[in-house]
Amino acid sequence: MSASTFWFLAVGGGAAATHMGVFALAQPHMSPELANAMGFVVAFFVSFAGHRMLSFKDAGTSVATSFKRFAVTALAGFASNEAVFILLLRALELPAMLALFLALLFAAGQTFVLSRFWAFRR
C-alpha cells in the first residue's frame, strides 16, 4: 500500500468518524437529511486539512486551487452520499446510522478518484 493510500484511508476514516459523530449529536434535533448535511460541513474541513497535509502533500497545486477543487469534489461526494443515504433510509428503511455508514463508504471511492487525479493533482 502506498503512503498516499494509507493516509487517504486514515484521513478519510477520521473525517467519516467526525461526520458520523456530528450526525449522531444533531439527528435527535432535526431531520436525518439535515443532520447528514451538518456532519458533511464539519467533516469537510477535517478532510481537506488532512488530505492536503498528509494524503496529497506532494500536490502540484496551490492550497487555494486545491481547496476550490476539493470543495467541488467533496460536494459531488456529498451529493452521492445524500442520494444513497435517502434511498437506504427512506426506501429500504435501514436504521439512520447504518444508512449513513453505507452511504459514506459509497462516496469514498468517488472522492478518492477525484481527489487523486484532479483536486490534488501531482
C-alpha positions in Angstrom: 0.0 0.0 0.0 1.4 3.4 -0.9 1.8 6.1 1.7 -0.8 8.2 -0.2 -3.3 5.4 0.0 -2.6 4.8 3.7 -3.0 8.5 4.6 -6.2 8.7 2.4 -7.7 5.9 4.3 -6.6 7.3 7.7 -7.8 10.9 6.9 -11.0 9.5 5.3 -11.7 7.4 8.4 -11.2 10.4 10.7 -13.4 12.6 8.6 -16.1 9.8 8.4 -15.9 9.4 12.2 -16.3 13.2 12.5 -19.2 13.2 10.1 -20.9 10.3 12.0 -20.3 12.0 15.4 -21.8 15.3 14.3 -24.7 13.4 12.7 -25.3 11.4 16.0 -25.4 14.6 18.0 -27.5 16.6 15.6 -30.0 13.9 14.4 -32.3 14.0 17.5 -32.9 17.7 16.9 -33.5 17.7 13.1 -34.3 15.6 10.1 -31.7 12.9 9.3 -31.1 14.5 5.9 -30.2 17.8 7.5 -28.1 16.2 10.2 -26.2 14.4 7.4 -25.5 17.8 5.7 -24.3 19.2 9.0 -21.9 16.3 9.5 -20.6 16.8 6.0 -19.9 20.5 6.6 -17.8 19.8 9.7 -16.1 16.8 8.2 -15.2 18.7 5.1 -12.6 20.8 6.9 -11.1 17.8 8.7 -10.9 16.0 5.4 -9.3 18.9 3.4 -6.7 19.7 6.0 -5.7 16.0 6.4 -5.6 15.3 2.7 -3.7 18.4 1.9 -1.1 17.8 4.6 -0.9 14.0 4.5 -2.6 12.2 1.7 -1.5 14.5 -1.1 1.3 16.5 0.5 3.2 16.5 -2.8 0.3 18.1 -4.7 1.4 20.3 -7.6 -1.4 22.8 -7.0 -1.6 25.8 -4.6 -3.6 25.5 -1.4 -6.3 27.8 -2.8 -6.6 25.8 -6.0 -6.7 22.5 -4.1 -9.4 24.0 -1.8 -11.6 25.0 -4.6 -11.2 21.7 -6.4 -11.6 19.7 -3.3 -14.8 21.7 -2.5 -16.2 20.6 -5.9 -15.0 17.0 -5.2 -16.5 16.9 -1.7 -19.8 18.4 -2.9 -20.0 15.7 -5.6 -19.3 13.1 -2.9 -21.9 14.6 -0.7 -24.5 14.6 -3.5 -23.9 10.8 -4.0 -23.8 10.3 -0.2 -27.1 12.1 0.4 -28.8 10.2 -2.5 -27.7 6.8 -1.3 -28.5 7.8 2.3 -32.0 8.8 1.5 -32.5 5.6 -0.6 -31.3 3.4 2.3 -33.1 5.4 5.0 -36.4 6.0 3.3 -36.9 3.3 0.7 -35.2 0.4 2.4 -35.9 1.7 5.9 -32.4 0.9 7.3 -31.5 2.5 10.7 -30.1 6.0 10.2 -26.6 5.3 11.4 -26.3 2.2 9.2 -27.6 4.0 6.2 -25.1 6.9 6.8 -22.2 4.4 7.2 -23.0 2.7 3.9 -23.5 6.0 2.1 -20.2 7.2 3.4 -18.5 4.1 2.0 -20.2 4.5 -1.3 -19.0 8.1 -1.7 -15.4 7.4 -0.5 -14.3 5.8 -3.8 -15.6 8.6 -5.9 -13.9 11.1 -3.6 -10.5 9.3 -3.8 -10.5 9.3 -7.6 -11.5 12.9 -8.0 -9.0 14.0 -5.2 -6.1 12.0 -6.6 -6.4 12.9 -10.2 -7.9 16.4 -10.0 -8.2 18.3 -6.7 -4.6 17.4 -5.5 -3.1 16.6 -8.9 0.5 15.8 -8.8 
